């Protein structure tokens, strides 16, 4: 005799989310996918930095733009370095 799956209040089949995620989620990246993803992240960072620098050049007296410029100036380089070192670890020991 076959057991029926549990039903929710609407009469639909209840799903066990943790089991579904374990069965369908495989987050292994090859070197090519890792390179493509790192390139996309760094490109987005570059576009953000260029847009903020251009906005600050156009409106240097705007205090909000000056604050955003300082945050990007201080945070963009360490963030880019973090992305590069995470996706391309040093394997030489």
GIDA-V230009 format. One record per residue. N is the residue number from 1. RES is the residue in one small letter. PHI is phi in whole degrees, -180 to 180 (* if undefined). OMEGA is omega as a letter, one per 20 degrees, with the letter a starting at -180 (999 if undefined). Layout:
n=[N:N]
res=[RES:RES]
phi=[PHI:PHI]
omega=[OMEGA:OMEGA]
This chain:
n=[1:2:3:4:5:6:7:8:9:10:11:12:13:14:15:16:17:18:19:20:21:22:23:24:25:26:27:28:29:30:31:32:33:34:35:36:37:38:39:40:41:42:43:44:45:46:47:48:49:50:51:52:53:54:55:56:57:58:59:60:61:62:63:64:65:66:67:68:69:70:71:72:73:74:75:76:77:78:79:80:81:82:83:84:85:86:87:88:89:90:91:92:93]
res=[x:x:x:x:x:x:x:x:x:x:x:x:x:x:x:x:x:x:x:x:x:x:x:x:x:x:x:x:x:x:x:x:x:x:x:x:x:x:x:x:x:x:x:x:x:x:x:x:x:x:x:x:x:x:x:x:x:x:x:x:x:x:x:x:x:x:x:x:x:x:x:x:x:x:x:x:x:x:x:x:x:x:x:x:x:x:x:x:x:x:x:x:x]
phi=[*:-94:-84:-90:-67:-63:-107:-92:-64:-86:86:-89:-70:-77:-108:-95:-60:-60:-67:-62:-66:-64:-78:-106:-104:-133:-102:-88:-113:-81:-65:-68:-67:-63:-65:-64:-67:-63:-63:-67:-64:-67:-65:-63:-63:-63:-63:-63:-64:-63:-64:-68:-64:-67:-64:-70:-67:-78:-133:-71:-88:-76:-66:-68:-67:-65:-67:-64:-61:-66:-63:-68:-63:-82:-99:-71:-65:-62:-67:-64:-64:-62:-63:-64:-71:-73:-86:-132:-70:-79:-96:-79:-128]
omega=[a:r:r:r:a:a:r:a:a:a:r:a:r:a:r:a:a:r:r:a:r:a:a:a:r:a:r:r:r:a:r:r:r:r:r:a:r:r:r:r:a:r:r:r:r:r:r:a:r:r:r:r:r:r:r:r:a:a:a:a:a:a:r:r:r:r:r:r:a:r:a:a:a:a:a:a:r:r:r:r:r:r:a:a:r:a:r:a:r:a:r:r:999]
